Amino acid sequence: MRLVALLAVTTALLTACTAAAPPLPPFTLTNQSGHVVSAGDLRGRATVVNFIFTTCGDVCPLVTTQLVRVQARLRSEGLGDRVGFVSITVDPAVDTPPALERYAAAYGADLTTWHFLTGSASDIERVTRAVGVLTGTTGRIGHTNLLLFVDAQGRIAGRETSVELDPERVLPKIRRLLG
């Protein structure tokens, strides 16, 4: 009887652990070059998604700087083409494609594999709500500092919420996405 109970518990745990990861929510936004990018366009490569605004003087510059380091490290390991980066603004009224392009250039992001995305306020809100990013409503822009690790099938395979983003913590998560 104990063996049957143990097998039932083990089966339940294994099923829970292997349940399908939720998909990245559907979206159609515009990148820093004015090109339309959808969630479906990201399939086929692992992708790191974060949320920024270009006038942020706090966490966004730190996270962007660290992600640029992660991107450079992946390139140096020959993995640069297998991993994409997406930064979605939470301030679409200010963060136009030209503003996002200037922001990306200021941090040295390699735009061959990195999209900085904007869109209508309602489109941005749909994405942020779907993934649990809370944004400020008190007249000041603010948001949850969140990284999403999306697999090549478009599923959210992991999350990171650390303010002090450490590339040495992020790189293993990305490598796991690559298999």
PyRosetta script that sets phi, psi and omega in degrees:
from pyrosetta import init, pose_from_sequence

init()
pose = pose_from_sequence("MRLVALLAVTTALLTACTAAAPPLPPFTLTNQSGHVVSAGDLRGRATVVNFIFTTCGDVCPLVTTQLVRVQARLRSEGLGDRVGFVSITVDPAVDTPPALERYAAAYGADLTTWHFLTGSASDIERVTRAVGVLTGTTGRIGHTNLLLFVDAQGRIAGRETSVELDPERVLPKIRRLLG")
pose.set_psi(1, -42.5)
pose.set_omega(1, 178.0)
pose.set_phi(2, -62.5)
pose.set_psi(2, -38.8)
pose.set_omega(2, -180.0)
pose.set_phi(3, -62.9)
pose.set_psi(3, -41.4)
pose.set_omega(3, 178.1)
pose.set_phi(4, -63.9)
pose.set_psi(4, -43.6)
pose.set_omega(4, 179.0)
pose.set_phi(5, -63.8)
pose.set_psi(5, -43.0)
pose.set_omega(5, 178.8)
pose.set_phi(6, -62.2)
pose.set_psi(6, -42.6)
pose.set_omega(6, 177.8)
pose.set_phi(7, -63.9)
pose.set_psi(7, -39.4)
pose.set_omega(7, 179.5)
pose.set_phi(8, -64.9)
pose.set_psi(8, -43.7)
pose.set_omega(8, 179.0)
pose.set_phi(9, -65.6)
pose.set_psi(9, -44.7)
pose.set_omega(9, 179.6)
pose.set_phi(10, -60.8)
pose.set_psi(10, -44.3)
pose.set_omega(10, 178.5)
pose.set_phi(11, -61.6)
pose.set_psi(11, -43.4)
pose.set_omega(11, 179.6)
pose.set_phi(12, -62.9)
pose.set_psi(12, -43.2)
pose.set_omega(12, 179.4)
pose.set_phi(13, -65.3)
pose.set_psi(13, -43.4)
pose.set_omega(13, 179.0)
pose.set_phi(14, -63.8)
pose.set_psi(14, -38.9)
pose.set_omega(14, 178.0)
pose.set_phi(15, -64.1)
pose.set_psi(15, -43.2)
pose.set_omega(15, 179.8)
pose.set_phi(16, -65.0)
pose.set_psi(16, -39.0)
pose.set_omega(16, -178.3)
pose.set_phi(17, -71.9)
pose.set_psi(17, -25.4)
pose.set_omega(17, -177.8)
pose.set_phi(18, -104.5)
pose.set_psi(18, 9.5)
pose.set_omega(18, 178.2)
pose.set_phi(19, -59.9)
pose.set_psi(19, 147.2)
pose.set_omega(19, -177.4)
pose.set_phi(20, -60.7)
pose.set_psi(20, 136.2)
pose.set_omega(20, 176.0)
pose.set_phi(21, -70.4)
pose.set_psi(21, 149.7)
pose.set_omega(21, -179.8)
pose.set_phi(22, -68.3)
pose.set_psi(22, 148.2)
pose.set_omega(22, 178.8)
pose.set_phi(23, -76.3)
pose.set_psi(23, 154.5)
pose.set_omega(23, 168.6)
pose.set_phi(24, -61.5)
pose.set_psi(24, 134.2)
pose.set_omega(24, -177.2)
pose.set_phi(25, -63.4)
pose.set_psi(25, 149.4)
pose.set_omega(25, 178.9)
pose.set_phi(26, -65.7)
pose.set_psi(26, 141.9)
pose.set_omega(26, 174.7)
pose.set_phi(27, -156.5)
pose.set_psi(27, 158.3)
pose.set_omega(27, 170.4)
pose.set_phi(28, -136.2)
pose.set_psi(28, 110.5)
pose.set_omega(28, -176.3)
pose.set_phi(29, -128.4)
pose.set_psi(29, 177.9)
pose.set_omega(29, -177.4)
pose.set_phi(30, -115.6)
pose.set_psi(30, 134.9)
pose.set_omega(30, -178.8)
pose.set_phi(31, -90.4)
pose.set_psi(31, -178.2)
pose.set_omega(31, -175.6)
pose.set_phi(32, -61.5)
pose.set_psi(32, -19.3)
pose.set_omega(32, 179.1)
pose.set_phi(33, -98.3)
pose.set_psi(33, 1.2)
pose.set_omega(33, -179.0)
pose.set_phi(34, 87.4)
pose.set_psi(34, 7.3)
pose.set_omega(34, 179.1)
pose.set_phi(35, -89.6)
pose.set_psi(35, 143.9)
pose.set_omega(35, 178.6)
pose.set_phi(36, -77.6)
pose.set_psi(36, 134.2)
pose.set_omega(36, 179.1)
pose.set_phi(37, -129.9)
pose.set_psi(37, 131.2)
pose.set_omega(37, 177.2)
pose.set_phi(38, -113.8)
pose.set_psi(38, 165.1)
pose.set_omega(38, 176.7)
pose.set_phi(39, -57.6)
pose.set_psi(39, -37.4)
pose.set_omega(39, 179.2)
pose.set_phi(40, -63.3)
pose.set_psi(40, -28.9)
pose.set_omega(40, 178.7)
pose.set_phi(41, -66.0)
pose.set_psi(41, -19.0)
pose.set_omega(41, -177.2)
pose.set_phi(42, -83.8)
pose.set_psi(42, -14.3)
pose.set_omega(42, -178.8)
pose.set_phi(43, -63.5)
pose.set_psi(43, 149.8)
pose.set_omega(43, 178.8)
pose.set_phi(44, 103.0)
pose.set_psi(44, -11.9)
pose.set_omega(44, 175.1)
pose.set_phi(45, -146.8)
pose.set_psi(45, 152.0)
pose.set_omega(45, 173.9)
pose.set_phi(46, -65.2)
pose.set_psi(46, 145.8)
pose.set_omega(46, -177.1)
pose.set_phi(47, -138.5)
pose.set_psi(47, 137.3)
pose.set_omega(47, 173.4)
pose.set_phi(48, -104.3)
pose.set_psi(48, 123.1)
pose.set_omega(48, -177.7)
pose.set_phi(49, -114.2)
pose.set_psi(49, 134.1)
pose.set_omega(49, 172.4)
pose.set_phi(50, -138.4)
pose.set_psi(50, 175.4)
pose.set_omega(50, -174.8)
pose.set_phi(51, -126.6)
pose.set_psi(51, 130.9)
pose.set_omega(51, -172.9)
pose.set_phi(52, -139.4)
pose.set_psi(52, 175.3)
pose.set_omega(52, 158.7)
pose.set_phi(53, -147.9)
pose.set_psi(53, 142.6)
pose.set_omega(53, -168.0)
pose.set_phi(54, -70.6)
pose.set_psi(54, -19.7)
pose.set_omega(54, 179.3)
pose.set_phi(55, -95.6)
pose.set_psi(55, 7.4)
pose.set_omega(55, 178.2)
pose.set_phi(56, -64.5)
pose.set_psi(56, 133.3)
pose.set_omega(56, 177.4)
pose.set_phi(57, -112.2)
pose.set_psi(57, 16.6)
pose.set_omega(57, -172.3)
pose.set_phi(58, -124.1)
pose.set_psi(58, -101.6)
pose.set_omega(58, -171.8)
pose.set_phi(59, -76.8)
pose.set_psi(59, -38.7)
pose.set_omega(59, -174.9)
pose.set_phi(60, -54.8)
pose.set_psi(60, -47.6)
pose.set_omega(60, 178.7)
pose.set_phi(61, -62.0)
pose.set_psi(61, -37.5)
pose.set_omega(61, 179.2)
pose.set_phi(62, -64.9)
pose.set_psi(62, -46.7)
pose.set_omega(62, -178.9)
pose.set_phi(63, -65.8)
pose.set_psi(63, -43.1)
pose.set_omega(63, 179.6)
pose.set_phi(64, -61.8)
pose.set_psi(64, -43.3)
pose.set_omega(64, 178.0)
pose.set_phi(65, -58.8)
pose.set_psi(65, -44.6)
pose.set_omega(65, -179.4)
pose.set_phi(66, -68.5)
pose.set_psi(66, -37.8)
pose.set_omega(66, 178.2)
pose.set_phi(67, -67.7)
pose.set_psi(67, -33.3)
pose.set_omega(67, 174.1)
pose.set_phi(68, -61.9)
pose.set_psi(68, -40.3)
pose.set_omega(68, 176.7)
pose.set_phi(69, -64.3)
pose.set_psi(69, -42.0)
pose.set_omega(69, 177.6)
pose.set_phi(70, -61.5)
pose.set_psi(70, -45.6)
pose.set_omega(70, 179.7)
pose.set_phi(71, -59.6)
pose.set_psi(71, -44.3)
pose.set_omega(71, 179.5)
pose.set_phi(72, -64.7)
pose.set_psi(72, -40.3)
pose.set_omega(72, 179.5)
pose.set_phi(73, -64.0)
pose.set_psi(73, -43.2)
pose.set_omega(73, 178.3)
pose.set_phi(74, -62.6)
pose.set_psi(74, -40.4)
pose.set_omega(74, 176.9)
pose.set_phi(75, -61.3)
pose.set_psi(75, -43.5)
pose.set_omega(75, -178.4)
pose.set_phi(76, -65.3)
pose.set_psi(76, -23.6)
pose.set_omega(76, 178.2)
pose.set_phi(77, -92.4)
pose.set_psi(77, 3.5)
pose.set_omega(77, -179.7)
pose.set_phi(78, 78.4)
pose.set_psi(78, 15.5)
pose.set_omega(78, -177.7)
pose.set_phi(79, -107.4)
pose.set_psi(79, 1.7)
pose.set_omega(79, -173.4)
pose.set_phi(80, -56.3)
pose.set_psi(80, -37.2)
pose.set_omega(80, -179.0)
pose.set_phi(81, -77.9)
pose.set_psi(81, -13.4)
pose.set_omega(81, -177.8)
pose.set_phi(82, -92.8)
pose.set_psi(82, -5.7)
pose.set_omega(82, -176.6)
pose.set_phi(83, -129.3)
pose.set_psi(83, 128.0)
pose.set_omega(83, 175.7)
pose.set_phi(84, -106.7)
pose.set_psi(84, 160.8)
pose.set_omega(84, 177.1)
pose.set_phi(85, -127.6)
pose.set_psi(85, 141.3)
pose.set_omega(85, 178.0)
pose.set_phi(86, -136.5)
pose.set_psi(86, 124.3)
pose.set_omega(86, 174.0)
pose.set_phi(87, -114.8)
pose.set_psi(87, 119.4)
pose.set_omega(87, -177.7)
pose.set_phi(88, -105.7)
pose.set_psi(88, 126.2)
pose.set_omega(88, 179.7)
pose.set_phi(89, -70.2)
pose.set_psi(89, 150.1)
pose.set_omega(89, 170.6)
pose.set_phi(90, -108.1)
pose.set_psi(90, 7.6)
pose.set_omega(90, 178.8)
pose.set_phi(91, -131.2)
pose.set_psi(91, 67.6)
pose.set_omega(91, -174.3)
pose.set_phi(92, -65.8)
pose.set_psi(92, -20.0)
pose.set_omega(92, 178.7)
pose.set_phi(93, -66.5)
pose.set_psi(93, -32.6)
pose.set_omega(93, -179.3)
pose.set_phi(94, -98.9)
pose.set_psi(94, -38.6)
pose.set_omega(94, -172.6)
pose.set_phi(95, -85.6)
pose.set_psi(95, 77.9)
pose.set_omega(95, 175.1)
pose.set_phi(96, -77.6)
pose.set_psi(96, 167.1)
pose.set_omega(96, 175.9)
pose.set_phi(97, -52.5)
pose.set_psi(97, -45.4)
pose.set_omega(97, 178.1)
pose.set_phi(98, -62.2)
pose.set_psi(98, -37.4)
pose.set_omega(98, 177.8)
pose.set_phi(99, -64.6)
pose.set_psi(99, -41.0)
pose.set_omega(99, 178.2)
pose.set_phi(100, -66.8)
pose.set_psi(100, -37.3)
pose.set_omega(100, 178.3)
pose.set_phi(101, -64.2)
pose.set_psi(101, -42.4)
pose.set_omega(101, 177.4)
pose.set_phi(102, -63.7)
pose.set_psi(102, -42.4)
pose.set_omega(102, 179.3)
pose.set_phi(103, -60.5)
pose.set_psi(103, -48.4)
pose.set_omega(103, 179.9)
pose.set_phi(104, -59.6)
pose.set_psi(104, -43.6)
pose.set_omega(104, -179.9)
pose.set_phi(105, -64.6)
pose.set_psi(105, -38.9)
pose.set_omega(105, -178.9)
pose.set_phi(106, -61.8)
pose.set_psi(106, -29.4)
pose.set_omega(106, -178.9)
pose.set_phi(107, -100.8)
pose.set_psi(107, -4.4)
pose.set_omega(107, 177.9)
pose.set_phi(108, 74.9)
pose.set_psi(108, 28.1)
pose.set_omega(108, 178.0)
pose.set_phi(109, -67.7)
pose.set_psi(109, 137.2)
pose.set_omega(109, 176.6)
pose.set_phi(110, -82.4)
pose.set_psi(110, 106.2)
pose.set_omega(110, -173.7)
pose.set_phi(111, -77.6)
pose.set_psi(111, 1.4)
pose.set_omega(111, 174.5)
pose.set_phi(112, -71.5)
pose.set_psi(112, -23.6)
pose.set_omega(112, 179.3)
pose.set_phi(113, -131.9)
pose.set_psi(113, 18.3)
pose.set_omega(113, -177.7)
pose.set_phi(114, -135.5)
pose.set_psi(114, 124.4)
pose.set_omega(114, 175.0)
pose.set_phi(115, -107.8)
pose.set_psi(115, 131.1)
pose.set_omega(115, 169.8)
pose.set_phi(116, -104.6)
pose.set_psi(116, 116.8)
pose.set_omega(116, -167.7)
pose.set_phi(117, -112.8)
pose.set_psi(117, 144.6)
pose.set_omega(117, 174.2)
pose.set_phi(118, -137.5)
pose.set_psi(118, 172.4)
pose.set_omega(118, 179.1)
pose.set_phi(119, -177.8)
pose.set_psi(119, -164.1)
pose.set_omega(119, 177.3)
pose.set_phi(120, -70.3)
pose.set_psi(120, 157.7)
pose.set_omega(120, 178.7)
pose.set_phi(121, -57.8)
pose.set_psi(121, -39.3)
pose.set_omega(121, -178.9)
pose.set_phi(122, -69.4)
pose.set_psi(122, -37.2)
pose.set_omega(122, 177.7)
pose.set_phi(123, -65.7)
pose.set_psi(123, -42.8)
pose.set_omega(123, 178.7)
pose.set_phi(124, -64.1)
pose.set_psi(124, -43.4)
pose.set_omega(124, -179.5)
pose.set_phi(125, -62.3)
pose.set_psi(125, -38.3)
pose.set_omega(125, 178.2)
pose.set_phi(126, -60.1)
pose.set_psi(126, -43.7)
pose.set_omega(126, -179.2)
pose.set_phi(127, -68.6)
pose.set_psi(127, -48.5)
pose.set_omega(127, -176.6)
pose.set_phi(128, -62.9)
pose.set_psi(128, -41.2)
pose.set_omega(128, 178.0)
pose.set_phi(129, -64.0)
pose.set_psi(129, -42.1)
pose.set_omega(129, -176.6)
pose.set_phi(130, -62.6)
pose.set_psi(130, -31.3)
pose.set_omega(130, -178.2)
pose.set_phi(131, -102.6)
pose.set_psi(131, -0.9)
pose.set_omega(131, 175.6)
pose.set_phi(132, 88.0)
pose.set_psi(132, 22.3)
pose.set_omega(132, 175.3)
pose.set_phi(133, -85.8)
pose.set_psi(133, 120.6)
pose.set_omega(133, 178.0)
pose.set_phi(134, -91.0)
pose.set_psi(134, 135.2)
pose.set_omega(134, 178.6)
pose.set_phi(135, -118.0)
pose.set_psi(135, 151.0)
pose.set_omega(135, -178.0)
pose.set_phi(136, -68.8)
pose.set_psi(136, 147.4)
pose.set_omega(136, 179.1)
pose.set_phi(137, -127.4)
pose.set_psi(137, 15.9)
pose.set_omega(137, -175.3)
pose.set_phi(138, -101.8)
pose.set_psi(138, 21.3)
pose.set_omega(138, -178.6)
pose.set_phi(139, 93.0)
pose.set_psi(139, -17.9)
pose.set_omega(139, 175.2)
pose.set_phi(140, -104.2)
pose.set_psi(140, 140.0)
pose.set_omega(140, 175.6)
pose.set_phi(141, -75.7)
pose.set_psi(141, 134.3)
pose.set_omega(141, 174.9)
pose.set_phi(142, -158.1)
pose.set_psi(142, 158.6)
pose.set_omega(142, -179.0)
pose.set_phi(143, -163.6)
pose.set_psi(143, 161.5)
pose.set_omega(143, 173.7)
pose.set_phi(144, -67.0)
pose.set_psi(144, 132.6)
pose.set_omega(144, 175.8)
pose.set_phi(145, -83.4)
pose.set_psi(145, 105.5)
pose.set_omega(145, -173.4)
pose.set_phi(146, -135.9)
pose.set_psi(146, 133.1)
pose.set_omega(146, 168.5)
pose.set_phi(147, -110.1)
pose.set_psi(147, 135.6)
pose.set_omega(147, 173.2)
pose.set_phi(148, -111.0)
pose.set_psi(148, 135.7)
pose.set_omega(148, 175.4)
pose.set_phi(149, -105.7)
pose.set_psi(149, 111.8)
pose.set_omega(149, -173.5)
pose.set_phi(150, -109.3)
pose.set_psi(150, 130.1)
pose.set_omega(150, -179.6)
pose.set_phi(151, -79.4)
pose.set_psi(151, 175.6)
pose.set_omega(151, -175.8)
pose.set_phi(152, -65.6)
pose.set_psi(152, -16.1)
pose.set_omega(152, 177.4)
pose.set_phi(153, -92.2)
pose.set_psi(153, 2.8)
pose.set_omega(153, 178.1)
pose.set_phi(154, 85.8)
pose.set_psi(154, 16.7)
pose.set_omega(154, -179.7)
pose.set_phi(155, -98.6)
pose.set_psi(155, 140.0)
pose.set_omega(155, 176.7)
pose.set_phi(156, -75.9)
pose.set_psi(156, 107.3)
pose.set_omega(156, -174.8)
pose.set_phi(157, -96.6)
pose.set_psi(157, -10.6)
pose.set_omega(157, -180.0)
pose.set_phi(158, -172.1)
pose.set_psi(158, 165.5)
pose.set_omega(158, -179.7)
pose.set_phi(159, -138.6)
pose.set_psi(159, 151.5)
pose.set_omega(159, 175.3)
pose.set_phi(160, -139.3)
pose.set_psi(160, 131.4)
pose.set_omega(160, -179.0)
pose.set_phi(161, -122.2)
pose.set_psi(161, 13.1)
pose.set_omega(161, -178.1)
pose.set_phi(162, -68.0)
pose.set_psi(162, 133.5)
pose.set_omega(162, 176.2)
pose.set_phi(163, -71.2)
pose.set_psi(163, -39.0)
pose.set_omega(163, 179.6)
pose.set_phi(164, -93.4)
pose.set_psi(164, 81.8)
pose.set_omega(164, -176.5)
pose.set_phi(165, -65.8)
pose.set_psi(165, 120.6)
pose.set_omega(165, 179.9)
pose.set_phi(166, -108.1)
pose.set_psi(166, 117.0)
pose.set_omega(166, 179.1)
pose.set_phi(167, -53.6)
pose.set_psi(167, -32.0)
pose.set_omega(167, -179.2)
pose.set_phi(168, -69.3)
pose.set_psi(168, -20.2)
pose.set_omega(168, 173.8)
pose.set_phi(169, -88.4)
pose.set_psi(169, -30.4)
pose.set_omega(169, -176.1)
pose.set_phi(170, -80.9)
pose.set_psi(170, -40.7)
pose.set_omega(170, -175.6)
pose.set_phi(171, -57.2)
pose.set_psi(171, -44.2)
pose.set_omega(171, 177.9)
pose.set_phi(172, -61.2)
pose.set_psi(172, -35.0)
pose.set_omega(172, 178.8)
pose.set_phi(173, -66.1)
pose.set_psi(173, -39.4)
pose.set_omega(173, 178.2)
pose.set_phi(174, -68.2)
pose.set_psi(174, -43.0)
pose.set_omega(174, 180.0)
pose.set_phi(175, -60.8)
pose.set_psi(175, -36.8)
pose.set_omega(175, 177.3)
pose.set_phi(176, -62.5)
pose.set_psi(176, -36.2)
pose.set_omega(176, 177.6)
pose.set_phi(177, -63.1)
pose.set_psi(177, -30.6)
pose.set_omega(177, -177.1)
pose.set_phi(178, -81.2)
pose.set_psi(178, -13.2)
pose.set_omega(178, 177.0)
pose.set_phi(179, 86.0)
pose.dump_pdb("model.pdb")
